């Protein structure tokens, strides 16, 4: 159980760190994608 938990943390922590580091870029890309789909608003797109 402890081994599995440590394994999950080893995978999740770097992903969270990268997500945090590039959060504005990722959310900007998501808004751009949503805008192209006709969901997002233009001022939030890239």
N, C-alpha and C positions, 0 to 999 in steps of 0.2 A: 504494500500500500504506500509506504513512504517513498519507495523507489519510483513508483508510478507518478506520485505527486511531484517529486523532484524533476522527473523527466518532463512533465507538463510545464513546470515553471521555467525550465531551461528553454523551452520553445516559446512560451507566451511572453516572458519578460523582454527578450529582444524585439519581438513583434510590437509590443506596447511601446517600447522606447523609440523604435523607428516610426511608429504611427504618430507618437507625440512630436517627434522631431519634424515630421513632414505633414503635420495635421492641416496646416493652412493650404498647402499644396494639394493634398488629397481631397479636402473638402471643396476647394476651388475646382478641381477636376470633376468631382461628383456633381457640383452645381452646373458646370459646363455641360456635362452629359445629360443631366435632367433638363436643362434648357433646350438642348437639341431635341430631346424627346417631347418638348412642349410642356414640361412640368415646372421647371425652375424659372426664376425671374432673371431678366437680362443683367441687372446690376450686380447679381451674385455670380455671374459666369466669368470666365477668364477673358 
